[in-house]
Amino acid sequence: MIDRMVFTAMAGARNVIDQLAVTTNNLANAATPGFREQLAAFRAVPVLGDGLATRISSVDSTPGFSSVSGRMEQTGNPFDLALEGDGWFSVKRQDGSAAYTRAGRLSVDSRGVLRTATGAALQGESGDLLMPSGTVPEVGGDGVVYARREGEVEGTRVGRLRIARADPGALDRGPDGLYQAVNALPLADASTVRVRQGVTESSNVSVSDAMVQMITQSRLFDLSMQLVRNADQNARSANQLITMGR
């Protein structure tokens, strides 16, 4: 009985620690543009083996992320882009794989390729978007990108952003903070999503909610460890009673 109590308490403590790691990561990215809050939940699973089929256990899981849009913040920087609605910027990782992001804080590398803060290449309808030397991007609401030099009235068209639309649950977050399609297939284009230039989308993490979650999870961990200490004390008391009865 005591062994079962310890097992249950330690399993709960382990699950809470995993959830606390998710909450801590969310809080650490509260100021990261375009970051989506990762969700954490407990999930009931059946216990296999001899015994009643009604036995269940619980495990922690990260079923996805919050799709709520972050706050739009004006920066005036032509290299900052944001999307209105549920679209995603299409990017290409350095290993060549396709990925998606809401973070539109861009820069230009030595070859003139527009890249995100993670180093992924922003994708247009025909591949990488190349900016001629000495130009800045000018992006319309329809996603068409122009390269304009200082003093020029009109820029040169360099391409159009490829903006994808994803259904809930269609994307999975990678370790680099970018998202990829769960089924590894390209997402459909989102023709109605509007692009805003000189604007960044803030993280959708609520700092106050994350702090409350951390406090709750810390208390759950303390409760689990208290159960372990109680089980140890019960075992010591049982051993003393057995010794006295001999």
Sequence and secondary structure as in RCSB ss.txt:
>XXXX:A:sequence
MIDRMVFTAMAGARNVIDQLAVTTNNLANAATPGFREQLAAFRAVPVLGDGLATRISSVDSTPGFSSVSGRMEQT
GNPFDLALEGDGWFSVKRQDGSAAYTRAGRLSVDSRGVLRTATGAALQGESGDLLMPSGTVPEVGGDGVVYARRE
GEVEGTRVGRLRIARADPGALDRGPDGLYQAVNALPLADASTVRVRQGVTESSNVSVSDAMVQMITQSRLFDLSM
QLVRNADQNARSANQLITMGR
>XXXX:A:secstr
 HHHHHHHHHHHHHHHHHHHHHHHHHHHTTTSTT   B  EEEEEE  SSS TT EEEEEE   B      EEE 
  TTEEEEESSEEEEEE TTS EEEES EE EE TT BEE TTS EEEETTEE B  TT EEEE TT EEEEE T
T SS EEEEEB EEE  TTSEEE TTS EEETTS   EE TT EEEESEEE     HHHHHHHHHHHHHHHHHHH
HHHHHHHHHHHHHHHHHHHT 
